Amino acid sequence: MGGRVPLGTLRDRMSRPPSPSDPSESSPTDGAEPAPGAGRSDPTSAPAPASGSAPTREGLGAAAASPVHNAGAWVTRWARRRPGHLAWADESRRCSWSEAADRVRRLTGWLEARGIGPGDRVALWLGNRGALLEALFASARLGAIVLPVNARLTPIEVAFQLDDSTPKLLLVERAWEFRARAALAIAKGPPPAMLCVGEAFGDAGGVEGGLGADGSRGAGDRSMRSGADATDRDVGRDVSRDAYEDALSASPPSDRCEPVSPDAPMILMYTSGTTGKPKGALLPHRKAFYNSLNAQLCFDLRAADRMLVAAPLFHSLGLQILALPALYAGAAVVLEDLQGGFDARRVWSTILRQEITCLGGVPTMHERLLQALQAGDPVSRVPHHLRFAFTAGAAAPPGLIRAFHEHGLLMKQGYGQTETSLLTCLEPEDALAKAGSVGRPVFHADLRLVDPVTIEGPVDGWRDVEPGEIGEIVVRGPITMLGYWRRPEETADTLRGEWLRTGDLATQDGDSDVTLVGRAREMYISGGENVYPAEVEATLIEHEAIAEVAVIGIPDPEWGAVGRAHVVLREGADCSAADLGDWLDERLARFKQPREIVFEAALPRTASGKIQKHRLRPRGVDREPGCVGPPPRRQ
């Protein structure tokens, strides 16, 4: 099991060379040139993408457009420096930097031949595989914007994002093809072309919408199923070729790397909104660059590292806090396949086999890794080459951090969000003394804690709270988003002059270390996934039997928090909790669905009619998970 390891030993583990088999040959910053101009004054108007529909900001965008600012060039730069070293690996393929650069250039040529250019959106409904990284860098080289799609969403939810973002192309896992076809059938806008990634089945065709791997018309299998759980097992046909690999093989490589300004948009990442519908945070090239610099400093990343990404790439943690910073530093990224769910035994085996030096995930993942470690299955001690584990996405229990420390593994705690990526990181020497804190602000950002009483007013009237007092976190700097896609009101509410409101409440001690205490808004985090009650409520209220509904987050020992829906039925309606569960299965991802449904005669309200959710929260918090009250008799 291993005994307690002195903190000095953990410091040594953080600073020693990650792996004797892959020595670092250059500093982590050698892979890309800095973007000039880290500051900006009034981030309210910057060049929009070609579609003309993106929110805009000023400052860094005023810099002259240049390929130097294009994050798509990172791979080719490292291919020149470390051509034979590992760039990334997934379940089916390992790519050296030279091989990765060739694949990115070929995909760039394929996308370019199909009319993808500056401002166009490319949707990526993919698991943790190298194709997602290849598509991100190839799209960036063309000035296009990638849209990572949450693998857990239902076709209805994906259809909303497709209608909102109007992508030209959708790359989708072959195993999820029927879900994709269902989403395209539901979507109201013109359908994007669809290229399947992974093993193909029968005559399913490479690209939906008429584009074959070689540009010819494909037969296409237009059969369609609704529902989120359709898989390739429903096809019942023989395994054939991988349409994505055929596309790369048939495409000549392209060296095109579009000149972009630092403020040019690069990623459109959707996050659920308090208005009940998800909104897309538009993230520029400068954000990828400066966030990578921040992560490099927080993690002491170097080219010899091997980063295990066991968090989904469609989330900010997996893509922007772990994968992109590691690749910027020239390190190798090993992608854990999550399509079958998180498997702690498999992850430990990967750590051993791949000589992983660092990994990241949400606290729920780390809890399961600790359980496997304590059980000695498949390892009973932390491998010597593993320098640290990073946790974010929800507050990590201090006991979890201490338990890993006793096994000789330093666990670093941090905090961020989609709109900003990494915002704080706890220093190694404080990992135990300040367990539970998320650390100090990153280097390339300014952070304040503003009195909630003043935050709704003008920025010049904001008052910073004293150490120990609760305030809302606001941030400014080159790591912030451009705004929300086609959401001017939400953008104006979040971006206040130079500052971005996070909606998170926290305290700060005399050393500037931040401790989160709650949400200024109502969002809760379940297993590392952001869940907004307004979105769940907006879905439930569509049910014909429901008159009123209020959703709150309640504590859960495994997931951190889960949802509880308080439902008022319409007069004479007959509906059970099981009925609502079945109904939600087709409309909301499982992590968004309430764990409990409580039927109420009425919801508590203020004199003005606003629901008083604080009066719902204390009721039944200690009841057993899944307990559901019976529908009351209406008076």
N, C-alpha and C positions, 0 to 999 in steps of 0.2 A: 504493500500500500504506500510505502514511503513516509518518512517523517517530515517534521517541519524543516523548511529550508530557510536559512538566514536571508534577510533582504539583500545583503551584499551579493549573495549568489545570484539572486534574481537580477540585480543590476548588471552583473557580469554576463548573464544570459542575454540581456537586452543589447549589450554592446559588442559581444564577440562575433566573429564572422559566422554567418548563418550556416554554411555547409562547406566542408573542406573539398567536396567534389565539384563546387562551382564558385571559385573565388571571384570576388568583385574586381573589375578592372578599371572602373571609372566612377566618378562621383555621381550620385543620383540625378543631379541636375544637368548632366551632359546631353540628355536626349532631346531637349527642345530649348529654343531661345525664349527669354522672358518677353511677355507682352508689355509694351511701354505704358506708362500712365496708370498707376494703381488707384488713383483717386478719381472722384467725379463730384461735381457740385450739385447739379439738379437733374436727377435721373428720371426725366419725364418724357423725353422725345429723342429716339434714336432710329436709325434706319430699320424699317420693317422688312420681313422677308418678301419674296416676290409676290406672294399671294395678297399682300396688303392687309392682312387680317390680324396681324400679331400686335400685341401691345409693345410700346417702345420706351427706351430710356436713353439718356444722354451721358456723355463723359468719355468712357473708354471707346465708345463707338465713334468718337470724333477722330480717332487715330486712323491713319491711312490704311486702306485694305492691303493685305500682304499675305502670301502663303505662310509666312512665319507664324501668323496668328492661328493658322488652321490646325486643330488638334489631329486631323486626319493624317498629318505628316509624321506623327510620333513613331509609327511602326517602321516606316522606311528609314528614319534616322537611326533607330536602334538596329535595323538590319545591316546598316553600314558598320556599326560599332561592334555588334555581337552576333554575327550572322548565324553561327552554329549553335548558339545557346537557346534554351527553351523559352518561347514567348508565351504560349498557352497550351493547355491540354484539357480535353474533356473525355467523356466515356469512350469515344470512338476514334479520336485523332490527337496526335501530338504535333505541334508546329514549332519549328525553330523560327527565329526572327526572320531569316531569309525566306522560309516557306510562308510565314504569315504575311510578309510584305508582298510576295507574289500573289497570294490568294486575294488580298485586299485590292491590289492593282487589277486583277482580273475581274473582280466584282465591280470595281469602279467602271471598267470598260463596259460590262454588261448593263449596269444601271444607266450609264451615259447613252448607250445605244437605244435605250428604251425611253429616252426623253427626260430622265430625272435630272433636275438642275437646281439652282439656288432657290431656296424657299419651299421646295416641294417636300411633302411628308412621305416617309417610308415607315409603315407600321411593322413592328416586330413582335409577333405572338409566338415566342420561342421559349424553350427551357434554357437551362444553364449549359450552353454549348458555344463553341468557338464561332459558329456562324453569326451569332448575335454581335460579337465583337467585330467581326469582319464587316458586317453590314453597317455598324456604327461608324467605323473609320472610313469605309468606302463612301458612305453618304456624306460624311463631313467633308471629304475631299471635293465633292461636287457642290458643296454649299447647301445641301439638303438637310432636312431635320428628321431625326429618327423618333419614333413613338413606341417605346417599349410597352407592351400590353400585358397586364397581370394575367398569369396563366390560370388563375383560379376564378376568373369572372365567367358569368353566364353569357350566352349569345346575346341576350337582351342588353346586358351591360356593355359588351363589346360594340354592339351596333350603335349605341349612343356615342361612344368615343369615335367611331368611324364617321358618323354623321357630323360630329363636331369638328374633327380635324381634317376631314376629306383627303385622306392619303391617296397617292397615285398607285402605290404598291403595298401589298401585304405579304410578308414572309411568315409562314405558319408551319408549326410542327405537323408532319404528316399524320401523326397520331391524333391530332386535334382537327383534322380536315372537316369532319362533319359539323363540329361546333362552329368552325369558320364559315361554312356554307350557310348554316342556320343564321349566323350573325349578318352575313351579307344579304340574306333574304329579308331579314327584319329591317335593315338599314334603309333609310328613305333616299339617300343621296346616290349619285352614280357610283357603282362598285369599283373598287381598285382592282388592278390585276393581282393575281394571287400565285405566289411561287411556294411550293411545298418543300420543306426541309426534312430530310430523313428518308428512311426506306419507303419506297412507293409501293402501291398495291394495284395489280392488274392494269387496267387502262385508265387509271385515275387522272393521268395527264399531268404535265409539269406545272403549267401556269394557267389558272383560271382567268378568263377574260381574253383569251386568244393569244397569249404570248408564250411560245415554247422556249425551251432553253436556247435554241438556235434562232429564235425570232419567228419560227413558223407557227402555224395554227396547230394547237393541240386538241385531241379529241375531247378530253375533259370528261370526268364523271360527274354529272350534274345531279346525282341522287343526293338527297339531303335529309338530315334528321335534326329535330329540335332537341333542346336539353343539353345540360353541361356535361353529362357523363358519357356521351357517345365516344367510343374509342376505335382504334383500328381493328379491334376484335369484331366490330360490327360489320366490317367489310367482307371478311371471309374469303379473301383471295390471296394469291401467291405473292410473295415479296418480289418486287422488281427493283428498278433503279432509283437512285436519289436524284430528283429533278434539280436540286440546288447544286449538287456536285457536277451534274451534266452541264448546267449553266456556266459554272466556272471553267470547266474543261473546254467548252466551245468558245469562250470569250478571249480575245486577245487582251493582254494587259494594257492598262492606260496609266500614264504618268501624270495625268491631270490632277492638280491640286489647286483648287479655286482660291484666289486672293480673298480674304475675308477681313473684316474689322474685328477687334476683340469682342464687340457687342453683337456680332452676327449670331443668330440663333442656331443651336446645334441639336438640342434634345427637347422634346415635348413630353413631359412626364405627368400623368394625371394623378391627382390626389382628390379624395372625396371632399365635397364642400358642405358648408353649413346650410346652404340653400337647398340641399337635398339632391343635387346632381354633382358629379365629379367635375373638376375644373383642371385644365392643363397648365402646369407651370412651364413657362418657356425659358429654357436655360441656354446661355450663350457660350461661345468658345472660351471666353476669359474665365468663366466660372469653372470649366473643366481644368484649366491651367492653374488658377490660384488655389482651387480646392486640392489639387494634387500636391502643390507646394505645402499647403497646411498639413495634409496627411503625411507627407514625407517627413516633416519636422516632428509631428506627433508620434509617428511609428518608427522613426529612424530607418526609413526604407532605403534599400540599396539594391544595386543590380543583381547581387547574388541571392537575394531573397526568393522564396517560393511562397506565394500567398494562396492559401486555400479559401475559395469563395464558396461557403456553404449557405449563403443567403441568396435569394433569387436576384438575378440580374435585372428584373423589371422593377426592382425597388432601388431607392437611392442608396441604401446601405451597401447592397451587393455591387452595384454598378459604379457609383460615384465616390463612395468612401473606401471601397476595397479594391475593385478591379482596375479602374482607370488610374488612380494614383500609383498602384504597383507597376502598371505598364509604362506610365510616364517615367518612373525611376529605372526602367529597364529590367525589372524583376519578372519572374515567371508567374503566371496566374494558372492555378489548377481549379477547374470548375467542377463542383460536386453536382451530380445528377440528382435533382429533387423531384422528378416526376413520380416516383414511387413514395414520396414523403421523406422526411428527415430520418436517417438511420444512424444513430450514434456509433454503433459497432462498425459500420462501413466507413464513417468519417475517420475514426481512429485508425482503421486499416489504411486508408488513403494517406493519412499523416505519416505513417511509418513507411509505406511503399514509395511515396513521392518525396520524402525528406522535407516535409513542409516546415517552414520556419515561422510562419505567422498565419493566423486565421481569424475570421470575424463572423459574428452572428448575433442573434437576439438572445436575451436571457433564457428563454425557453429551450433553445438549442443547447446552450451551455449547461443548463440543468441536466439534460439528458446525457451530455458528454461526461459530466461529473458522475452520474449514476453508473454509467458503463465503466468508468475508471475505478470507482470504488468496488465494483463487482469483479474487477480484473478481467473484463471481457470486451475486447480482446487484448487489452494492455492493463498492466497493474501499476505502471509508472509512466510519467510523462517523458516522451523521447527527448534526448539531449539537444536535438537540433531545433526543437520548437521554442522560439524565443518568447512569444507572448500570444495571448488571445485577446481580441477586442470585442467588446459588447456595447450595443446601442440599440435603439428602437423602443426601449422601455427601461425604466430604472432597474438596475441589477441589485438584488438583495445583498447586503453586506456579507451575509453568511456564505453566499456563493463565491464571492471574491476571496474570502478567508480560506474556504475549503480548497480552492485551487492553489492558493499560496502554500498551504500545508503539503500539497503534492508537488511543489516546486515549480508551478506555472504562474507567471505574472499575468493577471487579467487587467487590461486597461479599459477604463470606462470612458465613454464619450457621449456626445449629444449633437444632434443635427436634425434637419428636416428636408423635405424635397426641395423647398424653395431656396435653401442655402447650402445644403450638404453639411459637412462637418463644421460645428460651431465651437465646441469645447472639447478638451481632452485632459484627462487626469494624469499628472506627472507620475512616473514610476515610483518615486520615493514616497508618494502620498497614497499609493494604492491601498494600503491597509489603514493608515492613520485617518484617511478621509474616505473610507469605503462608503459608497452611497452617493458621494459627490460625483458630478460629471466633469469636474476639472475647470481649467482656466480657458479664457477665450483663445481661439487660434490666432496665429501671428498676423495673417492677412485679413483682418476684420476688426471693426470696433463694435463692442457690445455694451449695452446699458440695461439697467433694470429701472423701469419707469413706474412711478406711482399709478396704480390703476385708476385712481380718482382723476388724474390729469390726462390720461392717455387718449381719451376721446376728443380732447380739445386740440388747438393748434400746437404744432411741434415746438414752437418757441416758448410755449407755456408748460412743457413737460417738466416734471420734477423727478430727479433720480432719488431712489430710496437709499436709506442708510444701510450699512452692513447689518445683516440679520433681518431686515424688513423684507416683506414680500413685494415684488414688482414684476411687471411684464417684461420679458426679454425682447429687446429690439436690437437690430444689427444693421450695419452699413459696411460697404466695401465691395470688392470685385467678385465676391462669391455669391452675390444675390441674384435672383432671377430677373428677367426683363419684365415680367408681369404674367397675368393669367390670359391664356388664349381666348380671345373674343369675350372677355369678361371685364369690361371697363370699370364697372362698379366695384367688383371684388378686388380688382387691381388697385383702385384708388383707396379702398379701405385698408389694404395691406401695405402698400408702398406709400409712405408718408414723407415726402421730400427725399432726403438721402436715406431714410431709415425704412427698414422692413419690420413690420410687426409679426412676431412669431405666434402670438396667442398663448405662449407658455408662461406660467408663473414660477418664480424661483426666488431664492435668497442668495446672497453673496457674502462670503466672509472677508476678513481683513487681508487675506492672501489672494483675493479675486477668484477663489474657487466657487463654482456655482452648484447649487443643489436644487433640483426641480421639486416643486411642491404640488403642481396641478396644472389644469388648463384654464385659461381665461375663458375659452369657449368650451363647448361640451364634448369634444372629441375624447375618446378613450382608446387605449392601445391594447389589442388582444393578440398575444403571441407575436408581437412585433408588427402587426398590421394596424394601420390607422383606421378606426371606425368612427364615422360621424352619425350620431343619432338622427339628424335631420334627413339623411339619405334613406335610412331604414324606415323612418316614419313616413316619408313620402311614398315608399313602396307599399307599406302596409295599408295606408289609407285608401289605396286603390282597390282593396278588397271590398266587395259589395256588402259584406256583413259588418264592416267596421265603421263606426261613427267617429270615434276619436282614438288617438293613440299617443303615447309618450314613451320614448326609449331612453334608458339611462345605462351607464356602465356600473357594474358592481364588482367587487374584488373576487378574484379567482386564484386559488393557490398554484394552478398549473400555467394558466395563460396570462396572468397579471390582472386581466379584467375581461368580463364577458358582458353581453347585453341582456337587459331585461325589458320586455315590452309590457306596458300597462295599457290594456285594450278595453275600450267601451264598445259593446256591440249595438248595432241598430235595433230599434224596437222590433221584436218578433223574430230577429235573426237567430239562426241555429248554426253555431260554428264551434269546433273544438280546437284545442291547441295543435293536435295532430293535423287537422285540416289546414291550419295556417302554416305549419311546418312544410307540408307537401307543396303548398302554394308558393312559399318563399324559395323552395329548391330551384324553381325555374327562373327566378328573378334576381336573386342575390347570391353572391358567393357565400360559402359556409361560414367564413370567419366574420361576416357581417350579420348573420342571422342571430337573433336573440337566443340565448341559452334557456331563458325562462320566459313564459308568457303568463301574465297575471290578468285575469278578467276583473274589471272594476265596474261598479254602478255609475261612477262619475270620476272625473279627474279634478284634483284640487286646483283652484284658479284664484287669481287676484281679483280685486274689484273691477279692474279693467278687462278681465277675461284672459289674461296670460296664464298659461299652465305653470304651477309651482312645482317644478321637478325636485326641489330640495325636500319637499314633503313626501315624495315617493321614495327617495333613496333609503331612509332608515328602515323602511318596512321590509321585514323578511330577509335582511342581508345575511343572516346566519342560517337561513333555511337551506336544505340540501339542494345541490345543483340539479336543475331539471325539474324541480318541484313546480307544479302549475296549479293555480287556483281554479276552481270550477266557475263557469259563467254564473254571475249572480242573477237573482230575480230582479227584473226591472220594476221600479216603483212607479 
